Amino acid sequence: MYLEEELFQEFKKVFKKFEKQWSQPIDPDIQYREALNRFSKVELDEVRKEIELKNASQLSKAKLGDVLASEKIFVLDNWLPYLTTKQTKTLRKVAGQGRETIEKLQVSDPIWWRMTTLMIPGTVGDEFVMVVPEDLREEILLSTTGSNFMEQAKKNDQIVKIASGFASTYGVVEFSTFYKGLMNYGILNESDDSYRTKNLLWKQQAYQMTYHMDGHLLGSSRILDLYDFYAYTQTASGKEPVELSLAQLMSRGSTDYFHTIPAYKNLRRQLTGKYQLPLLQADEFLNNIYSSLIQDDIPDFFIEQLTNTITVKSIDDANELFDLLHEATEHTPSWGLKGHLPKDVKKEQEKQSKVAPSQAPPRRNDLCPCGSGKKYKKCCQNK
């Protein structure tokens, strides 16, 4: 199976940046110490920090490489327990074969794999490949075998997916709130370590690109400053954060979650059918609309861009298109509304604004409401 075209194009942009370094020929039977020579001093130091290897920051590149090579089991122990099931299968495949081409691996972020030092990029002939150093292969295959390891990888899948769901629903939350959510949903129990969970999110954020961590906050990767946005969301709405089931939260963890919303499906069908917009272009437009709306922005620029791209032939067609856009707006969860849908908030507001009509005052000849049995005019009317 090959990468989708747009994903591969994105990868090629990344590769272009590192082309001189990555396009070096690589021996499929390269040893781990030799593979480390392909890193710069800065990169090796980042690996050292990532695996929390202390007391080595002042070493030269050669010495630091020696330290990392001597601690290769330590390196494995700092990465293998934090892999997802897909990453585990990818790594096992390359470890079993020794190498695989980037297209067949569907690896969307080789930078992340390189930083783990578990897979190294290079070229064999005309092919761009990822290679697992020969002296790591057996250890990787042995360490990732067994039901206990795969159970942990499945739990990692859930935690990462839920983190993305929290980020796409609320924009930003405190890590403690997220961790309590994992406990409430039964993903973690009292014996699970919050430090391990935070470490998983730290290691995975560069690969997933749907959320990011900053100190004690977990937020969407679309937000530049989590602290400012967190302060905003605390005061933006008087509503309590929307409560979702585990299935709903995990569904929102997908990068293309909005494609499952009927209103977006209808808009997509209209753009690709009636207006013959290419699928990739339609999806890019919908993604931009969705990204703006969840942040409470009005996507005027993208709507203007759309109307400049397609030909709307009549007022009726224009009204139909804008009705679909309005429907999408009403069904897009908003961070400013703490994850609620605008349509649900409006319904609640309308419900609360409907005050029960007050009881009409009694007429002069009606029985007095005080219960005296007298007519109202002869009882309480003049009181």
Summary of the structure (lengths in Angstrom):
residues: 383
radius of gyration: 28.9
end to end distance: 87.5
largest distance: 108.9
contacts: 1088
relative contact order: 0.07
helix: 58%
strand: 7%
